C-alpha cells in the first residue's frame, strides 16, 4: 500500500516543476514525500489499523505518515487533537509564558497553512492539560505540525469509524437498562432484613472484611456512563439508609451529546445506558432492608461522572469527557480512588495526559482489562488499563484453576483478578441494582471486576486512612494469591479482602 502514496523525490540538482491540473499528488518541498491529493477511504484506513493491530497488538497514530493522519482527520469532522509542550509535559497547572508561546506558535502554524485568520479557527482548549483541539482541512497543516519540536502528538480524535470487522459490536458488559430475575442461589442474605450479598463477595472474603471496615470516610470517583436518576438507592434520597450512613453521592456530567465536536451541549449527570449504574452499585450501594444487592464499600462516598455514552471510547466527546472527568477528580483532595470500567483498543493521547495528571495527585486508578465481543475479541489488555499509572483488573471463573471469564481479556498488564463467572461458562454472574427502583440485574466481565476491586481498596483505605496510594496498593498485592510473584496473564491474582484490611 505504501507504493500507492509514498514516492520519495530524489532530486539532486534539478528544478521542481509545477503540478499540472491532471497531477494527482500534493507536492510539499523538494526533500519531502509527495502524497496523493485525495484522502484514503474509511475502508482503507480501517484495513491499515486492523493489520497493524493483528501484527503488533497495538496501533499508534504517531507512527503513521501525514497523509494517513490527514485522511482520518477528514473522515473525523476535521478535528485534530494536538498535544503540545516538551516531551512528557502532559499537563501544567500554572501556564508559564514559554508554554503559552509554544501553544500560540502552533496555532499560528495552523492558521497559516489553513490560510485563514486566527480568529476564524475552530479551537477548543482543555484546562490544565497541554492539549488543544482544532479544525484542520489541509494536509499541509499536518505536515508542518509533524515537523515541529513543540508537538508531543497529533491524533484525529473525531475519527470514530473504526471497526475491526463488519459485524463488530460493543462490549458485552455495556448498556442494559432491563431488570433480570435473580436466582436466589446467587446471593446470600444478611441483616437488616434480607440485604443481599452477591455470591462473588464470598470468593474474596468481603463479608468478613466488613467486620473491620465498610469504606467509611473514603470517596470513590466513578468515570462511566453516570448513575441513573431512577435508582433512588444510588441518589441522595437513598444512599444513607439502614447500615449505610454519614456519606454522600454526587453526580456530574462531562459528556457532550452533539454531532458537532466544538459543541458545549453537556448532556447532564444522569445515566442513560445502565453500565455506570451497575458499577456504582457494585462499589457503593447501601446495606438496608430493601432486599437489594449491597455494595462492596457500602459506607463509602460516591462521586459519579457521566463522561461517556457507553463503555467504548470511540467518540470525540467521550474521549474529551473522560479526560475532563479525570482532571476534575484529580483536583479533589477527598477523592482517593478512581474506577474506570471503560476503554479502547489503542491509547488516546488526551486521556493519557489526564490519567497522568490524576496520578500525580496521588489517586489510585483502577481500569478494566477488557471485555470482548466481536469488536475487541482477540485483543489483549485494552487502554487505559495498559498504562503504568493504572491498576488493571480482569475477571476469572470460580473453577479450581485460574481461567479468565468467557469474554474477559488477560495478559501481562493485568494486576488483579476478581471471580465473577461460573466454571465452564455456567450461568452465574454478580447481581447488582438495576436501572430502575426495585430492579436487579446481572452484570459481569472485567467491568464489574474493576468496580469490585475499587470497592475493596476503599475498605483498605478506610481501615488505614493515613496510608498513601502505594501502601494501599501494596496491601492489595500482599493479600492476593500469587504474591510476591506476578502471573503472566493474571497479575497477582484474586484478592482476599479480609487479609487486605487486617
Secondary structure, 3 states (H helix, E strand, C coil): CHHHHCEECCCCCCCCCCCCCCCCEECCCCCCEEEECCCCCHHHHHHHHHHHHHHHCCCCHHHCCHHHHHHHHHCCCCEEEEEECCCCCCECCCCCHHHHHHHHHHHHHHHHHHCCCHHHCCEEECCCECEEEEECCCHHHHHHHHHCCCEEEEECCCCCCCCCCCCCCCCCCCCCCCCCCCCHHHEEEECCCCEEEEHHHHCCCHHHHCCCCCCCCCEEEEEEECECCCCHHHCCCCCCECCECCCCEEEEECCECCCCCCCCCECCCECCCCHHHHHHHHHHCCCCCCCCECCCCCCCEEEEEECCCCCECCCHHHHHHHHHHHHHHHCCCCEEEEEECCEECCCCHHHHHHHHHHHHCCCEEEEECCECCCCCCCCCCCECCCCCCEEEEEEEECCCCCCECCCECCCCCCCEEEEEECHHHCCCCEEEECCCCCCEEEECHHHHHHHHHHHHHHHHHHHCCCCCHHHHHHHHHHCECCCCCCECCCECCEECHHHHHC
